[in-house]
Each structure stands twice: as structure tokens, then as C-alpha cells.
């Protein structure tokens, strides 16, 4: 009997705690494809308190064709067969923390603006020290290069439009700017959101 009483008590406490969390909190994942002056992906863990205050921890990884690439660069037959995989790219990687505020754009809360701003730890890799080589019959590329890697801090501005059609699944439209002293990313992301997206209280 004691075990049954303990189980019932534990179940009641757990249900109460979950209901309280469920009423005031949202916790979900977002994943987006980025398109802009770079292309890449944006992955985030999002927390919303009382359908108002937001916190996000995330990661973005973006690339673009190397700006420093020589005009006569040729990836060779192997590069063509691999669809350019292995060609030199400018890489822009970010680990970010953002805070913000949520604004409902319709009464049900199925369209909302998540206005967030924050800071990112940014890793930038760019090819340099280009060395022209004889590529023989053209099977391989005609240049060798080294990558220069350095770190900096970026300002993240991310006014995201969210469409939580249900409490557990939705879509996102995510303009983003990442600014630092060396370079910047600006573009828009399109993706999905999965998890506990909004509270029961509407």
C-alpha cells in the first residue's frame, strides 16, 4: 500500500510540475537552410517564457565561393566529376547566444515574430597563398592553397517569423545579419520548428 501511495503521490507531483511547465514555457528545435551572400545551415535550441521572452543557443555554418580565388582557377576533371566538392571556399561559422521578445501577429498565436539579438563566437576560414601548378592532362586543379583561420565576435540580428501551426510543429522564415570587424553575413533562412512550440494558454 505504501508503494502504491508513493507512486500515486509521485505521479500527481510530476503531473503538476509538467502542467506548470507546459502552461508557461516552450522549448523547441529549429533548423533552417540559409540563402544570402553565403549559403549554409542554422540550427538552434529555443526557449520561450510565458509566450513573451525568448532565449536561443545556436550554430550556423555558411560557405561561399572564395573571393580570393584566381580568375584562371580550374578544378580539373576530378573537380567537375565531384561537382566542385573540395574547391576553395570562404567559410563562416558561428556559435551564438541570443535573447529577444515574442510578438503574436494573430489571436491564436500561429503567426508570431521572434525579435532576437545577441552575440556569436565566429570562426572564419579563407584560402590564401595560392600557388599555380602544372595540372598535366587537366585531371586535377591548377592551384594549391592554404587556409587562414581566425576567430572574432559577431553581432547577431535575427528577426524571425514563426508559424507554429500546431503545438509541436511549425515553419520559420528567418532574416539574419551577422556582423563582425572582418566580414558579414546577411540573408534569409527557411526551415522547420519541432518541440513544445507554445503554451496551452492562448
C-alpha positions in Angstrom: 0.0 0.0 0.0 2.9 2.4 0.8 4.4 1.7 -2.6 1.1 2.5 -4.3 0.6 5.6 -2.3 4.2 6.8 -3.2 3.6 6.1 -6.9 0.3 8.0 -6.8 1.9 10.9 -5.0 4.9 10.9 -7.4 2.5 10.9 -10.4 0.5 13.8 -9.0 3.6 15.9 -8.3 5.1 15.1 -11.8 1.8 16.0 -13.5 1.6 19.2 -11.6 5.2 20.2 -12.4 4.7 19.3 -16.1 1.4 21.2 -16.3 3.1 24.2 -14.8 6.0 24.0 -17.3 3.6 23.3 -20.1 1.5 26.4 -19.3 4.3 28.9 -19.1 7.2 27.6 -21.2 8.0 26.4 -24.7 11.1 24.5 -25.7 11.8 23.5 -29.3 14.4 23.0 -32.0 14.7 24.9 -35.3 16.7 24.0 -38.4 16.9 26.3 -41.4 18.7 26.5 -44.8 20.4 29.9 -45.2 20.5 31.8 -48.5 22.3 35.1 -48.9 25.9 36.3 -49.5 26.8 32.9 -48.0 24.8 29.6 -48.1 24.5 27.1 -45.3 22.5 25.9 -42.3 21.3 27.3 -39.0 20.5 25.0 -36.0 19.0 26.3 -32.7 17.6 25.3 -29.3 14.9 27.8 -28.4 13.2 28.6 -25.1 10.2 30.9 -24.6 8.8 32.0 -21.2 5.2 32.9 -20.9 4.8 33.4 -24.7 6.9 36.6 -24.4 10.6 36.3 -23.6 12.9 34.2 -25.7 16.4 32.7 -25.4 18.3 30.9 -28.1 21.5 29.0 -28.3 22.6 28.1 -31.8 25.1 27.2 -34.5 25.4 28.4 -38.1 27.8 27.1 -40.8 27.9 29.1 -44.1 30.2 29.0 -47.1 30.6 30.9 -50.4 32.9 30.7 -53.4 36.3 32.0 -52.3 36.6 35.7 -53.1 40.4 35.5 -53.4 40.2 32.6 -56.0 42.4 33.4 -59.1 40.5 34.2 -62.2 42.2 31.3 -64.1 41.4 28.7 -61.4 40.4 25.4 -62.8 39.3 22.4 -60.6 40.2 19.9 -63.3 38.2 16.9 -64.5 38.1 15.4 -61.0 36.6 18.6 -59.6 33.9 18.5 -62.3 33.1 14.9 -61.5 32.8 15.8 -57.8 30.6 18.8 -58.6 33.1 21.2 -57.1 33.4 19.4 -53.7 36.9 20.2 -52.5 37.1 23.6 -54.3 38.3 26.5 -52.2 35.5 28.3 -50.1 35.2 31.1 -47.7 33.8 29.6 -44.5 31.8 31.5 -41.9 31.0 29.5 -38.7 29.2 30.9 -35.7 28.2 29.7 -32.2 25.6 32.1 -30.9 23.6 33.2 -27.9 20.5 35.4 -28.4 17.7 36.9 -26.3 14.5 38.5 -27.5 10.8 39.1 -27.3 7.9 37.3 -28.9 5.0 39.2 -30.6 1.8 37.4 -31.6 0.7 38.5 -35.1 -2.7 36.8 -34.8 -5.0 36.0 -31.9 -4.3 32.2 -31.9 -0.6 32.7 -31.9 0.0 30.6 -35.0 1.9 33.5 -36.6 4.4 35.4 -34.5 7.6 37.5 -34.7 10.6 36.4 -32.6 12.7 39.5 -32.4 16.1 38.5 -31.1 19.6 39.9 -30.9 22.8 38.5 -29.5 26.5 37.7 -29.8 28.3 35.0 -31.7 31.8 33.4 -31.4 32.8 33.4 -35.1 35.4 31.2 -36.9 36.4 32.4 -40.3 38.5 30.4 -42.8 39.7 31.9 -46.1 42.0 30.4 -48.7 45.3 32.3 -49.3 48.9 31.7 -50.5 47.7 30.5 -54.0 50.4 28.5 -55.9 49.9 27.8 -59.5 50.9 24.3 -60.6 51.1 22.3 -63.8 48.0 20.2 -63.8 49.2 17.9 -66.5 46.4 16.5 -68.6 43.8 18.5 -66.6 42.7 15.8 -64.3 43.4 17.8 -61.2 43.2 21.5 -60.3 45.8 24.1 -61.4 46.3 25.7 -58.0 47.3 24.8 -54.4 46.4 27.0 -51.5 46.5 27.2 -47.7 43.6 28.2 -45.4 43.9 31.1 -43.0 41.8 30.6 -39.9 40.9 33.3 -37.3 38.3 34.0 -34.6 36.2 37.0 -33.8 33.0 38.2 -32.1 29.9 38.9 -34.2 26.7 40.9 -33.5 23.7 38.7 -34.4 20.4 40.3 -35.5 17.7 37.7 -36.2 14.0 38.9 -36.5 12.4 35.5 -37.2 8.8 34.9 -38.3 7.5 31.7 -36.9 4.4 29.7 -37.9 3.6 27.2 -35.1 0.6 25.6 -36.8 0.3 23.1 -34.0 1.8 23.0 -30.5 4.5 20.6 -31.8 5.4 21.5 -35.4 5.7 24.7 -37.5 7.7 26.6 -40.1 10.1 29.5 -39.9 11.1 32.4 -42.1 14.3 33.9 -40.7 16.1 37.0 -41.9 19.5 37.2 -40.3 22.5 39.6 -40.1 25.9 38.6 -38.6 28.3 41.5 -38.4 32.0 41.5 -37.3 35.1 43.5 -38.0 36.3 41.2 -40.8 33.2 40.2 -42.8 29.4 39.9 -42.6 26.6 37.5 -43.4 23.2 38.7 -44.5 20.4 36.5 -45.8 17.3 34.6 -45.0 16.6 31.2 -43.7 13.7 28.8 -44.4 13.1 25.9 -42.1 11.1 23.9 -39.5 10.4 24.1 -35.8 9.8 20.9 -33.7 9.1 20.5 -30.0 6.8 22.3 -27.5 6.2 25.4 -29.5 3.7 27.3 -27.4 1.8 27.0 -24.1 -1.7 25.7 -23.7 -2.9 29.1 -22.6 -3.8 31.2 -25.7 
